[in-house]
Amino acid sequence: MELYTDHYFMNEAMKLAQQAYEEDEIPVGAIIVCRNKIIAKAYNQTELLTDVTAHAEILAITSASNALGAKYLTECKMYVTLEPCAMCAGACFWAQLGELHFGAPDPKRGFSRLSENLLHPKTKVTAGLMSIESKDLLDKFFKKLRN
């Protein structure tokens, strides 16, 4: 049995989403993996940093690029708990991300409602990994926000 499966890595991203939830941030977590090693971890920090671009994916890409000393992430896989928005998909495009695995779809803001072409043509995409857990955490967050 392989230890470092897609499920394992998405579970690590879910832990970051939970951390975001506990800090009153929209609960999205992202990790970037290169050769089965986590090289970047991030979660949404738009409130903490007072920065609308501080999405989990953007922060993870910056961290991964710093870790590798390179701007392209062709050998890397991103695991993120929510489908990336157009901004984050664009960042994934420019980083030439090798693989994107996301949990819950985002029917309002997700990149796929606009165009699959927002990602680099060589980026492999897998959707729906731990989508129920991710959606449940998001629903819990927005319910808490409304009350």
N, C-alpha and C positions, 0 to 999 in steps of 0.2 A: 504494500500500500504506500502510495506516494504521500509524503507529509505536506509538501507545499503545493496544494491544489488551488484552483481558482476559488473554490469555496473558502479555503483557509485565508487567502488574501482578501477576499471580500468581507470576511468576518473581521479582519483587522481594520478595514475601512469603516465597518459598522461601529467598532469601538470608538473611532474618532467622531463619527456622527453623534454618538451618545455623549461624548465630551462636549461637542458643540451645543447639544440640547441643554446640558447642565449649565452652560454658560450663556443661555438665552440667545444663542445664535441659531439660524436655520440649520437643522441637523443634517448636514451633508459632510461626509468624510471621504478622503481620497488618499490612496497610496500609489506609489510608483515602484515597480519591481524591475530589476535588471538581473538577468541570469539567476533567477530564483532568490534574489536578495532584495529586501526592501531598502530602497535608497532615499525615499522621501515619504513623509507623512504630513497630512494637513487636514484642516477642517475649516468650514466657513468662519471668517473673522471680520465680517463687514462692520459689525457693531463695535467690536474692540478696537479696530484700526481706523474707524470712521472712513472707510474706503469701500465704495461700491464694487470695486474690482477684486476685493479680497475673498474671492470664491475659493473653495477647497482645491479645485483643479489648477487654478492659476498659481496659488501658493505652492502646490506640489510640483508643478512644472519648474518653477523658479528654484526650488530646493533640489530637485533632481539634476537640473542643469549645473548647479553649483557643485553637487556631489561628483558629477562626471567630468566637470570642466569642459562641457560641450553644450552647444545650443540645440543639437538634434538628438532626439530620443528614439531613434529608429529601432534600437534593440530593447526598448522598454515597453512595459505593460502598465496601463493605469487601471486601477479598480476604484470606482466611485459609486456611491450609494444612490445617486440620482442622475438621471440623464442630463448631460451637460447642456447649458444654454448656448446660444449662438456665440457669445463672447468666448466661452470656454472651449467650444468646438473649434473656433478660429485659432485659439492658442495651441490646441492639440495639432491642428493643421500645420502651423508654422514650426512647431517642434518636431514635426514628422513622426509623431507617436506611432510605435509599432502596433500596439493593440490597445483597444479600449473595451473595458468590461464595465457595464453599469447595471445598477439594480432597478429601481423603480423608473418607469417612464414618466416624463413630465409633459402632459398634453397641452399645457398652457405656454411653457417657455422652452421646452426641449428643442434641440437643434433639428431633430428628425422631422418635425412638423414643417420646417422650412425647406430643408434639402439635405440629403445624405452627402452632397458634394461639399459641405462645410468641413468635412474631415479630409485628410490627405488620402489620395486614391489607394495607397498601399496599407493604410490603417485597417486592421481587422477589427470588427465590432461584434461583441456579444452582449445581448440585452437580457434583462430579467433575472440575473443572478441575485438571489436573496431579495427580490423585489417586494415581497409581502412584508418582511421585517422592516425594510427601508420605508415603505409607504406607511406602515403602522406608526413608526417613530415620527414621521412628518405630520401625519394626521393628529397625533397626540400633541405635538408642538403647536400647531395652528389652533387646535381646540383650546389649549391653555392660553394662547395669545388672545383669543376672543373673549375669554372669561375674566 
